[in-house]
Amino acid sequence: MEDIFNLSTVKKYFTGEQLLDGLFGIEWEGLRTLKDGTLSLRPHPEIFGNKLNNPYITTDFSESQVEIITPAFNSVGEAFQFFSFISDLVNTSLDDDEYIWFQSLPCILPESSKIPIAKYYGKKELAEKSMDYRRGLAKKYGLRKQLISGIHFNFSFKDKMVQEFYKHIIEDTFIDINYKEFKDSLYLKITRNYIKHVWFIIYLTGCSVAAHKSFTDECTKLMNHTDNKGSFYTEDGPSLRNSSCGYKNLEPLYPSYNNVCEFTRDVQSFIDKGILSEAKELYTQIRLKPKNPNKMLSSLNEKGIQYLEVRTLDINPFYKCGLIRKDMDFLHIFLIYLLLLDESDYENWQEEAFINEINVAQYAYTPDLKLLKDGEEVDFVNWGLEIFEGMEKMVYEFNMDYYKPIIVSLKKRFLNPSLTYGKRLLNLIKKEGFIESQMKLSMNNKKTSEYIINNTNLLNDEKFKKYIPIALQGKYSN
């Protein structure tokens, strides 16, 4: 099918305001730690109730790993507000001597046998399945690597916009395609372009440059400096979470993104060969999300792609909820840019993208970094500036004035490494040490959350009030 998702075609039918209309959600994982920077081995706090029944606060792999999940909201601003509020609730509901570890790479870890896998109660079959899956991952990838944490950004266009686009395209071009295929094609183009350009987001948001010696040797050997306090760090790149020692499949996997049928066929073949235990074990930088997550492949085939889950972002320790609104807004506009961006027909694009992903994560702070683009070496900075130029053109064409200063700010960050989160973190580590600096940030973030909860009227705000008994169900059910 010809590329109908381009700037000139889309501009014929939509204003910038219509194009920006979507649904947005945030998922965030963070370890609980004690004052000395060691992993808290206490059970998931009772105040949050049964983790199978709490839609907003649960655990990820470990009992020590809190996960916050927002519902889908009509704007990035609403999603971020809710997330910020829930993170304050979580932070202030922990024991007085317990903190959220605002880092993607773990705190001080005990021996592997003491790292607690998440426990589930209630619906016996579902609880056992959840724990069995985690035991399998622990055996396959190791318990330490499971504690790597990050941020996921969920995005979809409003169905009304996609349906209207489909109607115009059918009327004007007579392309023989049904609505499901059309909608899938839209999200698949964004996905392909995101994978090709994920290095760009890794550089702009990467903030995992250090680890304690209790983490994996595979990761600490990539770090060429020590803080002389039991931790190691690298000055070469911004994101060890996204590097070769991050949480990735044991071998690179490249399913087809031509269409949903080919994608599900390839993922099923990975399962049949024993490479994956189930579809959700495919660790990609961006995921195609189905209507029914419990039947991922069949649901994708039958109902199509419902939304995209971007999984690249490191936790940002410099903000009290590990995340900044500006980065979410930028990611939103970046995904729209990727929809309108022309694609090349270079065959080995996934292999090339994976090499770029690793090289930027590990070496973006080294001089004269080269990336691969359609089989040719290109300059890292020049390619980045080309992306900014394309985004600037798009926001100008669609009168997206709100995003102009955001793009200017991120462009400054791109051109000046000292403004990146990774470099800012390095300065702290050199002065105070990794564990010490991160615990200070964690304590300050908790104090900020406590101040907000105790000195504002957020608990009585109509926007949030209805969510509190669900989020803190352990407190309100007693």
C-alpha positions as CSV (number, residue, x, y, z in Angstrom):
1,M,0.0,0.0,0.0
2,E,1.3,3.5,-0.8
3,D,2.2,5.7,2.1
4,I,-0.9,7.7,2.8
5,F,0.3,8.8,6.2
6,N,2.4,11.8,5.1
7,L,2.3,15.5,6.0
8,S,0.6,16.8,2.8
9,T,-2.1,14.1,2.8
10,V,-2.9,14.4,6.5
11,K,-2.9,18.2,6.3
12,K,-5.7,18.0,3.7
13,Y,-8.1,16.5,6.3
14,F,-7.0,17.6,9.7
15,T,-6.0,20.5,11.8
16,G,-3.2,20.2,14.3
17,E,-5.7,20.2,17.1
18,Q,-7.5,17.2,15.6
19,L,-4.2,15.4,15.0
20,L,-3.2,15.9,18.7
21,D,-6.4,14.4,20.0
22,G,-5.7,11.1,21.6
23,L,-5.7,8.9,24.7
24,F,-2.7,8.8,27.0
25,G,-1.4,6.7,30.0
26,I,1.7,6.2,32.1
27,E,3.1,3.1,33.7
28,W,6.0,3.5,36.2
29,E,8.1,1.0,38.1
30,G,10.2,1.8,41.1
31,L,12.0,-0.2,43.8
32,R,11.4,0.4,47.5
33,T,14.6,1.0,49.5
34,L,15.7,1.7,53.0
35,K,17.7,4.6,54.4
36,D,21.0,2.9,53.8
37,G,20.2,2.3,50.1
38,T,19.5,-1.4,50.4
39,L,16.5,-3.0,48.8
40,S,13.5,-3.2,51.1
41,L,12.5,-6.8,51.6
42,R,9.2,-5.9,53.3
43,P,6.0,-7.1,51.7
44,H,4.0,-4.9,49.3
45,P,2.4,-2.3,51.6
46,E,-1.0,-3.4,53.0
47,I,-2.4,0.1,52.5
48,F,-2.5,-0.6,48.7
49,G,-4.7,-3.7,49.2
50,N,-4.6,-6.8,47.0
51,K,-2.4,-6.1,44.0
52,L,-4.6,-8.1,41.7
53,N,-7.5,-5.8,42.5
54,N,-5.8,-2.4,42.5
55,P,-5.8,-0.9,39.0
56,Y,-3.5,1.9,39.9
57,I,-0.9,0.6,42.4
58,T,0.5,-3.0,42.1
59,T,3.9,-4.7,41.7
60,D,6.0,-5.6,38.7
61,F,8.4,-8.5,39.0
62,S,9.4,-8.2,42.6
63,E,7.5,-7.7,45.8
64,S,9.9,-4.8,46.4
65,Q,9.0,-3.2,43.1
66,V,6.0,-0.8,43.1
67,E,4.2,-0.2,39.8
68,I,1.9,2.8,39.2
69,I,-0.6,2.5,36.3
70,T,-2.8,5.4,35.2
71,P,-6.1,5.0,33.3
72,A,-6.2,6.4,29.8
73,F,-6.8,10.2,29.7
74,N,-7.8,12.6,27.0
75,S,-4.6,14.6,27.3
76,V,-0.9,14.2,28.3
77,G,-1.6,16.9,30.9
78,E,-4.4,14.9,32.6
79,A,-2.4,11.7,32.5
80,F,0.6,13.4,34.0
81,Q,-1.5,15.2,36.7
82,F,-3.0,11.9,37.8
83,F,0.3,10.1,37.7
84,S,1.9,12.8,39.8
85,F,-0.8,12.7,42.4
86,I,-0.7,8.8,42.7
87,S,3.0,8.9,43.0
88,D,2.6,11.3,45.9
89,L,0.1,8.9,47.5
90,V,2.5,6.0,47.1
91,N,5.5,7.9,48.4
92,T,3.6,9.2,51.5
93,S,2.0,5.8,52.2
94,L,5.4,4.0,52.7
95,D,6.9,3.4,56.1
96,D,8.8,6.4,57.5
97,D,12.1,4.7,56.9
98,E,11.2,3.5,53.4
99,Y,11.7,5.3,50.1
100,I,11.1,5.0,46.4
101,W,14.4,4.5,44.6
102,F,14.4,7.0,41.8
103,Q,16.7,5.2,39.5
104,S,16.3,2.7,36.7
105,L,19.2,0.6,37.8
106,P,18.8,-1.0,41.2
107,C,19.9,0.0,44.7
108,I,22.1,-2.2,46.9
109,L,20.8,-5.8,46.4
110,P,21.0,-8.8,48.7
111,E,22.1,-12.2,47.5
112,S,19.8,-13.4,44.7
113,S,18.0,-16.0,46.9
114,K,16.7,-13.1,49.1
115,I,15.2,-11.0,46.3
116,P,11.5,-11.5,46.7
117,I,9.4,-12.4,43.7
118,A,6.0,-10.7,43.7
119,K,3.3,-12.7,45.7
120,Y,-0.3,-12.8,44.6
121,Y,-3.4,-13.8,46.5
122,G,-7.1,-14.2,45.7
123,K,-7.9,-15.6,42.3
124,K,-5.9,-18.7,42.6
125,E,-5.4,-19.6,39.0
126,L,-4.5,-16.0,38.0
127,A,-2.2,-15.7,41.1
128,E,-0.4,-18.9,40.3
129,K,0.0,-18.1,36.7
130,S,1.5,-14.6,37.5
131,M,4.0,-16.2,40.0
132,D,4.9,-19.0,37.7
133,Y,5.7,-16.6,34.9
134,R,8.0,-14.6,37.1
135,R,9.8,-17.7,38.4
136,G,10.4,-18.6,34.8
137,L,11.8,-15.1,34.0
138,A,14.0,-15.3,37.1
139,K,15.5,-18.6,36.0
140,K,16.1,-17.4,32.5
141,Y,17.4,-13.8,33.0
142,G,18.5,-13.8,36.6
143,L,16.8,-12.1,39.5
144,R,19.0,-9.0,39.6
145,K,18.2,-8.0,36.0
146,Q,14.5,-8.2,36.8
147,L,14.8,-5.2,39.1
148,I,15.7,-2.8,36.3
149,S,12.8,-0.3,36.3
150,G,11.5,2.3,33.9
151,I,8.6,4.3,32.5
152,H,6.1,3.3,29.8
153,F,4.0,5.9,27.8
154,N,0.8,4.6,26.3
155,F,-0.7,6.4,23.3
156,S,-3.5,6.1,20.8
157,F,-5.3,8.4,18.5
158,K,-9.0,8.9,19.1
159,D,-11.1,6.4,17.1
160,K,-13.2,9.2,15.8
161,M,-10.1,10.8,14.1
162,V,-8.9,7.4,12.6
163,Q,-12.4,6.6,11.3
164,E,-12.7,10.1,9.7
165,F,-9.2,9.6,8.1
166,Y,-10.2,6.2,6.8
167,K,-13.4,7.6,5.3
168,H,-11.5,10.4,3.4
169,I,-8.9,8.0,2.1
170,I,-11.4,5.5,0.8
171,E,-13.4,8.3,-0.9
172,D,-10.4,10.0,-2.4
173,T,-8.1,7.1,-3.3
174,F,-10.3,4.0,-3.6
175,I,-7.6,2.0,-1.9
176,D,-9.0,-1.5,-1.2
177,I,-8.4,-1.8,2.6
178,N,-10.8,-2.4,5.5
179,Y,-10.9,-0.2,8.6
180,K,-9.0,-2.6,10.9
181,E,-6.1,-2.9,8.3
182,F,-6.1,0.8,7.9
183,K,-5.9,1.5,11.6
184,D,-3.2,-1.2,12.0
185,S,-1.2,0.3,9.2
186,L,-1.2,3.7,10.9
187,Y,0.2,2.3,14.2
188,L,2.6,0.0,12.4
189,K,4.2,2.9,10.6
190,I,4.7,4.8,13.9
191,T,6.2,1.6,15.3
192,R,8.6,1.0,12.5
193,N,9.8,4.6,12.6
194,Y,10.0,4.6,16.4
195,I,12.3,1.5,16.4
196,K,14.5,3.2,13.7
197,H,14.7,6.4,15.8
198,V,14.7,5.1,19.4
199,W,18.3,6.1,19.8
200,F,17.1,9.7,19.8
201,I,14.8,9.3,22.8
202,I,17.4,7.2,24.6
203,Y,19.9,10.1,24.4
204,L,17.3,12.8,25.4
205,T,15.9,10.9,28.4
206,G,18.6,8.5,29.4
207,C,19.6,8.7,33.1
208,S,21.1,5.3,34.1
209,V,24.9,5.7,34.2
210,A,25.8,3.9,37.4
211,A,25.2,0.8,39.4
212,H,26.2,-0.7,42.8
213,K,28.6,-3.6,42.7
214,S,25.8,-5.9,43.9
215,F,24.2,-5.6,40.4
216,T,25.3,-7.8,37.5
217,D,29.0,-8.1,36.4
218,E,27.7,-7.9,32.9
219,C,26.7,-4.3,33.6
220,T,29.4,-3.1,35.9
221,K,32.1,-4.2,33.4
222,L,30.7,-1.5,31.1
223,M,31.5,1.1,33.7
224,N,35.1,2.5,33.6
225,H,35.0,4.5,36.9
226,T,34.4,3.8,40.5
227,D,33.0,6.2,43.2
228,N,35.2,4.4,45.8
229,K,32.0,3.7,47.8
230,G,31.0,0.4,46.3
231,S,29.5,1.6,43.0
232,F,30.7,2.0,39.4
233,Y,29.7,4.6,36.7
234,T,30.4,5.3,33.0
235,E,31.1,8.7,31.4
236,D,30.6,7.2,27.9
237,G,26.8,7.0,27.5
238,P,23.5,8.0,29.0
239,S,21.5,4.8,29.6
240,L,22.9,1.5,30.8
241,R,19.3,0.3,31.1
242,N,19.0,0.5,27.3
243,S,22.5,-0.8,26.7
244,S,23.7,-4.4,26.0
245,C,23.5,-5.2,29.7
246,G,19.8,-4.0,30.0
247,Y,16.8,-6.2,30.2
248,K,16.6,-7.6,26.7
249,N,15.8,-10.9,25.2
250,L,18.7,-13.4,25.3
251,E,19.1,-12.9,21.5
252,P,17.9,-10.1,19.3
253,L,14.4,-10.9,17.8
254,Y,13.1,-9.2,14.7
255,P,9.5,-9.9,14.1
256,S,7.9,-8.5,10.9
257,Y,6.1,-5.2,11.3
258,N,4.7,-5.2,7.8
259,N,1.3,-6.1,9.1
260,V,-0.3,-7.6,12.2
261,C,-0.7,-11.1,10.6
262,E,3.1,-11.4,10.0
263,F,3.9,-9.9,13.4
264,T,1.8,-12.4,15.3
265,R,3.0,-15.3,13.1
266,D,6.6,-14.5,13.9
267,V,6.0,-14.0,17.6
268,Q,4.2,-17.4,17.7
269,S,7.1,-19.0,16.0
270,F,9.4,-17.7,18.8
271,I,7.1,-19.3,21.3
272,D,6.9,-22.6,19.4
273,K,10.7,-22.7,19.2
274,G,11.0,-22.2,23.0
275,I,12.7,-18.8,22.6
276,L,9.8,-17.0,24.4
277,S,7.5,-18.5,27.0
278,E,4.7,-16.3,25.9
279,A,4.1,-13.2,23.7
280,K,4.6,-10.6,26.4
281,E,8.2,-11.9,26.9
282,L,9.1,-10.1,23.7
283,Y,11.0,-7.1,25.0
284,T,10.8,-4.3,22.5
285,Q,11.2,-0.6,22.8
286,I,7.6,-0.1,21.6
287,R,4.7,-2.6,21.9
288,L,1.6,-3.2,19.9
289,K,-1.1,-3.5,22.5
290,P,-4.3,-5.5,21.9
291,K,-7.8,-5.2,23.2
292,N,-7.4,-8.3,25.3
293,P,-3.9,-8.5,26.9
294,N,-4.5,-12.0,28.2
295,K,-4.8,-13.3,24.6
296,M,-2.4,-10.9,23.0
297,L,-1.8,-12.6,19.6
298,S,-5.3,-13.7,18.8
299,S,-6.7,-10.3,20.0
300,L,-4.3,-8.5,17.7
301,N,-5.4,-10.6,14.8
302,E,-9.1,-10.3,15.5
303,K,-9.5,-6.8,16.9
304,G,-6.3,-5.1,15.7
305,I,-3.9,-2.7,17.5
306,Q,-5.6,-0.6,20.2
307,Y,-2.7,1.5,21.3
308,L,1.1,1.7,21.4
309,E,3.3,1.3,24.5
310,V,6.6,3.2,24.4
311,R,9.0,1.5,26.9
312,T,12.3,3.5,26.4
313,L,12.3,6.1,29.2
314,D,14.6,5.9,32.2
315,I,13.4,7.1,35.6
316,N,14.4,10.7,36.1
317,P,15.6,11.2,39.7
318,F,15.5,15.0,39.5
319,Y,11.7,15.3,39.7
320,K,9.5,14.2,42.6
321,C,7.6,11.6,40.5
322,G,10.6,10.4,38.4
323,L,9.1,12.1,35.3
324,I,8.7,15.5,33.8
325,R,5.7,16.7,31.8
326,K,7.8,18.3,29.1
327,D,9.3,14.9,28.1
328,M,5.8,13.4,27.8
329,D,4.7,16.3,25.6
330,F,7.8,15.9,23.4
331,L,7.2,12.2,23.1
332,H,3.6,12.8,22.0
333,I,4.6,15.2,19.3
334,F,7.5,12.9,18.3
335,L,5.1,10.0,17.7
336,I,3.0,12.2,15.4
337,Y,6.1,13.2,13.6
338,L,7.0,9.5,13.1
339,L,3.5,8.9,11.5
340,L,4.2,11.6,8.9
341,L,7.9,10.8,8.3
342,D,8.8,9.1,5.0
343,E,10.2,5.5,5.3
344,S,13.1,4.0,3.4
345,D,12.9,0.4,2.0
346,Y,16.2,-0.6,3.5
347,E,15.8,-4.3,4.3
348,N,17.9,-4.8,7.5
349,W,16.5,-1.8,9.3
350,Q,15.8,-3.7,12.5
351,E,19.3,-5.0,12.9
352,E,20.6,-1.5,12.1
353,A,18.3,0.1,14.6
354,F,19.4,-2.3,17.4
355,I,23.0,-1.5,16.8
356,N,22.2,2.3,17.0
357,E,20.2,1.7,20.2
358,I,23.1,0.0,21.9
359,N,25.8,2.4,20.6
360,V,23.9,5.5,21.7
361,A,23.0,4.0,25.1
362,Q,26.6,3.1,25.8
363,Y,28.7,5.7,23.8
364,A,26.7,8.8,23.0
365,Y,28.9,11.0,25.2
366,T,32.0,10.0,23.3
367,P,33.2,12.3,20.5
368,D,32.2,11.9,16.8
369,L,29.8,9.0,17.3
370,K,28.6,7.5,14.0
371,L,25.2,5.8,13.5
372,L,24.0,3.5,10.7
373,K,21.3,4.8,8.4
374,D,20.2,2.6,5.4
375,G,23.5,0.9,5.4
376,E,25.6,4.1,5.6
377,E,27.5,5.7,8.4
378,V,26.0,9.1,9.4
379,D,27.0,11.7,12.0
380,F,25.0,11.3,15.3
381,V,24.5,15.1,15.7
382,N,23.6,15.8,12.1
383,W,20.9,13.1,12.1
384,G,19.5,14.5,15.4
385,L,19.3,18.0,13.9
386,E,17.6,16.6,10.9
387,I,14.9,15.1,13.2
388,F,14.4,18.5,15.0
389,E,14.2,20.3,11.6
390,G,11.4,17.9,10.6
391,M,9.5,18.3,13.8
392,E,9.9,22.1,13.6
393,K,8.4,22.0,10.1
394,M,5.5,19.9,11.3
395,V,4.5,22.1,14.2
396,Y,4.8,25.1,12.0
397,E,2.6,23.6,9.2
398,F,-0.1,22.5,11.8
399,N,0.1,25.6,14.0
400,M,1.0,23.5,17.0
401,D,2.3,26.6,18.9
402,Y,2.3,24.9,22.4
403,Y,5.1,22.5,21.2
404,K,7.5,25.1,19.7
405,P,9.2,26.0,23.0
406,I,9.3,22.4,24.0
407,I,11.1,21.4,20.8
408,V,13.5,24.4,21.3
409,S,14.3,23.2,24.9
410,L,14.9,19.6,23.9
411,K,17.1,20.8,21.0
412,K,19.3,22.6,23.5
413,R,19.5,19.5,25.6
414,F,20.5,17.5,22.5
415,L,23.2,19.9,21.5
416,N,24.6,20.5,25.0
417,P,25.4,17.2,26.7
418,S,25.8,18.9,30.1
419,L,22.0,19.5,30.0
420,T,21.2,15.8,29.6
421,Y,20.0,13.9,32.6
422,G,22.8,11.4,32.4
423,K,25.5,14.1,32.6
424,R,23.7,15.9,35.4
425,L,23.6,12.6,37.3
426,L,27.3,12.1,36.7
427,N,28.1,15.4,38.3
428,L,26.2,14.3,41.5
429,I,27.9,10.8,41.6
430,K,31.4,12.3,41.3
431,K,30.7,14.7,44.2
432,E,28.7,12.4,46.6
433,G,28.8,8.8,45.3
434,F,26.0,6.8,43.5
435,I,24.1,5.4,46.5
436,E,24.5,8.5,48.6
437,S,23.4,10.9,45.9
438,Q,20.4,8.8,44.9
439,M,19.3,8.3,48.5
440,K,19.4,12.1,49.0
441,L,17.3,12.6,45.9
442,S,14.8,9.9,47.1
443,M,14.5,11.5,50.5
444,N,14.0,14.9,49.0
445,N,11.4,13.6,46.6
446,K,9.5,11.9,49.5
447,K,9.6,15.2,51.5
448,T,8.2,17.0,48.4
449,S,5.4,14.5,48.2
450,E,4.6,14.8,51.9
451,Y,4.5,18.6,51.6
452,I,2.1,18.5,48.7
453,I,-0.2,16.0,50.4
454,N,-0.2,17.8,53.7
455,N,-0.3,21.4,52.5
456,T,-2.6,21.4,49.5
457,N,-6.1,20.4,49.0
458,L,-5.4,17.6,46.5
459,L,-7.0,14.9,48.6
460,N,-10.3,16.8,48.3
461,D,-9.9,17.8,44.7
462,E,-12.8,16.5,42.6
463,K,-10.3,15.4,39.9
464,F,-8.7,12.9,42.3
465,K,-11.1,12.2,45.1
466,K,-12.9,9.3,43.6
467,Y,-9.6,7.4,42.9
468,I,-8.3,7.5,46.5
469,P,-10.4,4.7,48.0
470,I,-9.4,2.5,45.1
471,A,-5.7,3.3,45.2
472,L,-5.5,3.0,49.0
473,Q,-8.0,0.2,49.3
474,G,-6.2,-1.4,52.2
475,K,-6.9,1.7,54.3
476,Y,-10.5,2.3,53.2
477,S,-11.6,-1.4,53.4
478,N,-10.9,-1.6,57.1
